[in-house]
Amino acid sequence: MQILKRPKQITLKITVQTTREDHLVALLAALAITIHIAESALPSPIPGAKPGLANVITIVCLSLYGWRIAAWVALLRVLVGSLLLGTFLSPTFVLSLVGAVASLAVLWLATKIPGKGFSAIGFSLLASMTHMTSQFWVAYLLFIPHEGLFHLLPVLLTISIIFGLTSGIIAKHVTDRIRTPA
């Protein structure tokens, strides 16, 4: 009779070093995800038309900490938000991701403009309109290839301007408050 010996247990210790920036991204992403989830419970009179209040956090990040942190926060919000809401890899996720990536690309270009550049309101309007336009085109090309969809585009862009302006005003007040505490 042969006795089988138990193999030695090997312990692998991995140390992860986090930075202050990692903690900042995690905090801001958690805030944006929370707002995103809360906003998903709001009824929408027009499919795809939501206030996008979580984007306030992205604009605040862009204004205070730069594009890289804003990009991390926006992409984490889309990914983790979709996982928590159960929409990961669904058409909703695809539209949200495309809108976020397109908006981030336009925001990156806007940060490269010499001089004073854009305020939080200008960034928010650019991001909102880009988000809506890119989502519209993806919806048309992948999901609803019908000419009648173009009748919604002026309405959707008007809504994106209103919501972008609102988010921009909120982001400007938050940014001003953080820069000059009372």
TILUMLO-985548 format. One line per 10 residues: their letters; for each residue x, y, z of C-alpha. Coordinates in nm, 4 decimals, m for minus. Layout:
a) X Y Z ~ ...
// end
This chain:
mqilkrpkqi) 0.0000 0.0000 0.0000 ~ 0.1356 0.3340 m0.1058 ~ 0.0710 0.6481 0.0998 ~ 0.0190 0.9649 m0.0983 ~ 0.2000 1.2622 0.0413 ~ 0.0285 1.5928 0.0503 ~ 0.2130 1.8602 m0.1486 ~ 0.3577 2.1535 0.0393 ~ 0.1392 2.4579 0.0415 ~ 0.2954 2.7488 m0.1414
tlkitvqttr) 0.2043 3.0985 m0.0336 ~ 0.2432 3.3800 m0.2805 ~ 0.2426 3.7259 m0.1353 ~ 0.1482 4.0085 m0.3672 ~ 0.1794 4.3633 m0.2498 ~ m0.0146 4.6299 m0.4302 ~ 0.1035 4.9843 m0.3869 ~ m0.1685 5.2443 m0.4229 ~ m0.1131 5.6127 m0.4693 ~ m0.3070 5.9159 m0.3605
edhlvallaa) m0.4236 5.9448 m0.7218 ~ m0.5606 5.5873 m0.7116 ~ m0.7630 5.6755 m0.4020 ~ m0.8894 5.9932 m0.5674 ~ m1.0005 5.8039 m0.8799 ~ m1.1709 5.5382 m0.6659 ~ m1.3582 5.7975 m0.4599 ~ m1.4709 6.0012 m0.7592 ~ m1.5637 5.6919 m0.9609 ~ m1.7699 5.5613 m0.6674
laitihiaes) m1.9517 5.8947 m0.6500 ~ m2.0172 5.8938 m1.0263 ~ m2.1357 5.5304 m1.0160 ~ m2.3740 5.6098 m0.7300 ~ m2.5245 5.9016 m0.9207 ~ m2.5430 5.6888 m1.2380 ~ m2.7346 5.4126 m1.0578 ~ m2.9692 5.6589 m0.8856 ~ m3.0356 5.8300 m1.2181 ~ m3.1222 5.4985 m1.3846
alpspipgak) m3.4313 5.4832 m1.1624 ~ m3.5680 5.8091 m1.3078 ~ m3.8377 5.7733 m1.5722 ~ m3.7469 5.8941 m1.9212 ~ m4.0112 6.0434 m2.1517 ~ m3.7874 5.9831 m2.4537 ~ m3.5728 5.6668 m2.4766 ~ m3.2085 5.7524 m2.4186 ~ m3.2764 6.1007 m2.2820 ~ m3.1374 6.1149 m1.9288
pglanvitiv) m2.9952 6.4124 m1.7418 ~ m2.6469 6.2596 m1.7210 ~ m2.5787 6.4033 m1.3779 ~ m2.2943 6.1555 m1.3227 ~ m2.1120 6.3498 m1.5935 ~ m2.0894 6.6405 m1.3485 ~ m1.8227 6.4363 m1.1695 ~ m1.6335 6.3838 m1.4971 ~ m1.6369 6.7576 m1.5733 ~ m1.5264 6.8422 m1.2181
clslygwria) m1.2420 6.5895 m1.2548 ~ m1.1424 6.7392 m1.5883 ~ m1.1451 7.0937 m1.4496 ~ m0.9561 7.0143 m1.1295 ~ m0.7359 6.7129 m1.2026 ~ m0.6996 6.6840 m1.5785 ~ m0.8128 6.4605 m1.8606 ~ m0.6498 6.1372 m1.7440 ~ m0.8365 6.1262 m1.4117 ~ m1.1601 6.2317 m1.5843
awvallrvlv) m1.1178 5.9482 m1.8362 ~ m1.0611 5.6896 m1.5620 ~ m1.3658 5.8082 m1.3700 ~ m1.5909 5.8140 m1.6784 ~ m1.4849 5.4711 m1.8030 ~ m1.5094 5.3117 m1.4580 ~ m1.8565 5.4629 m1.4195 ~ m1.9741 5.3087 m1.7454 ~ m1.8177 4.9684 m1.6791 ~ m1.9036 4.9254 m1.3105
gslllgtfls) m2.2422 5.0946 m1.3483 ~ m2.3383 4.8508 m1.6238 ~ m2.2217 4.5544 m1.4161 ~ m2.4254 4.6683 m1.1150 ~ m2.7350 4.7470 m1.3232 ~ m2.7120 4.4237 m1.5204 ~ m2.6700 4.5911 m1.8582 ~ m2.3110 4.4858 m1.9288 ~ m2.2635 4.3994 m2.3007 ~ m2.6244 4.4962 m2.3763
ptfvlslvga) m2.7207 4.7653 m2.6312 ~ m2.7490 5.0077 m2.3381 ~ m2.3885 4.9360 m2.2404 ~ m2.2672 4.9721 m2.6008 ~ m2.4417 5.3092 m2.6370 ~ m2.3127 5.4302 m2.3008 ~ m1.9555 5.3227 m2.3739 ~ m1.9544 5.4763 m2.7219 ~ m2.0957 5.8006 m2.5834 ~ m1.8359 5.8123 m2.3065
vaslavlwla) m1.5406 5.7343 m2.5359 ~ m1.6514 5.9894 m2.7974 ~ m1.7064 6.2537 m2.5294 ~ m1.3665 6.1839 m2.3762 ~ m1.2030 6.2170 m2.7184 ~ m1.3668 6.5551 m2.7758 ~ m1.2807 6.6690 m2.4233 ~ m0.9184 6.5684 m2.4807 ~ m0.9118 6.7790 m2.7987 ~ m1.0768 7.0688 m2.6142
tkipgkgfsa) m0.8058 7.0605 m2.3462 ~ m0.5432 7.1086 m2.6178 ~ m0.6835 7.4448 m2.7278 ~ m0.4310 7.7143 m2.6382 ~ m0.5252 8.0024 m2.4129 ~ m0.7914 7.9910 m2.1467 ~ m0.9838 7.7145 m2.3217 ~ m1.3240 7.6019 m2.2027 ~ m1.4979 7.6462 m1.8710 ~ m1.6816 7.3634 m1.6985
igfsllasmt) m1.9969 7.4756 m1.8805 ~ m1.8238 7.4637 m2.2200 ~ m1.6761 7.1206 m2.1475 ~ m2.0150 6.9927 m2.0348 ~ m2.1940 7.1197 m2.3459 ~ m1.9285 6.9667 m2.5726 ~ m1.9436 6.6343 m2.3900 ~ m2.3225 6.6234 m2.3815 ~ m2.3693 6.6987 m2.7496 ~ m2.0927 6.4567 m2.8498
hmtsqfwvay) m2.2369 6.1865 m2.6257 ~ m2.5843 6.2235 m2.7781 ~ m2.4611 6.2469 m3.1373 ~ m2.2366 5.9422 m3.1102 ~ m2.5105 5.7408 m2.9408 ~ m2.7562 5.8444 m3.2091 ~ m2.5277 5.7258 m3.4888 ~ m2.4507 5.3954 m3.3190 ~ m2.8227 5.3390 m3.2540 ~ m2.8938 5.4127 m3.6204
llfipheglf) m2.6103 5.1994 m3.7584 ~ m2.6450 4.8989 m3.5253 ~ m2.9914 4.8868 m3.3747 ~ m3.2543 5.0978 m3.5556 ~ m3.1521 5.1555 m3.9195 ~ m3.4678 5.3477 m4.0051 ~ m3.4823 5.6942 m4.1631 ~ m3.7589 5.7952 m3.9213 ~ m3.5004 5.8032 m3.6436 ~ m3.3622 6.1261 m3.7883
hllpvlltis) m3.6829 6.3044 m3.6827 ~ m3.5722 6.2521 m3.3230 ~ m3.2249 6.3995 m3.3704 ~ m3.3221 6.7699 m3.3268 ~ m3.5218 6.6842 m3.0144 ~ m3.2377 6.4747 m2.8709 ~ m2.9784 6.7445 m2.9426 ~ m3.1991 7.0097 m2.7811 ~ m3.2350 6.7905 m2.4737 ~ m2.8581 6.7317 m2.4693
iifgltsgii) m2.7979 7.1077 m2.4770 ~ m3.0383 7.1647 m2.1863 ~ m2.8922 6.8797 m1.9790 ~ m2.5349 6.9707 m2.0762 ~ m2.5900 7.3299 m1.9709 ~ m2.7472 7.2202 m1.6425 ~ m2.4650 6.9758 m1.5664 ~ m2.2081 7.2388 m1.6642 ~ m2.3551 7.4960 m1.4277 ~ m2.3546 7.2420 m1.1438
akhvtdrirt) m1.9959 7.1371 m1.2275 ~ m1.8828 7.5006 m1.2361 ~ m2.0340 7.5681 m0.8929 ~ m1.8764 7.2530 m0.7482 ~ m1.5392 7.3341 m0.9046 ~ m1.5492 7.6947 m0.7825 ~ m1.6467 7.5761 m0.4343 ~ m1.3584 7.3271 m0.4206 ~ m1.1062 7.5824 m0.5483 ~ m1.2162 7.8544 m0.3041
pa) m1.3688 7.6945 0.0042 ~ m1.5922 7.9175 0.2157
// end
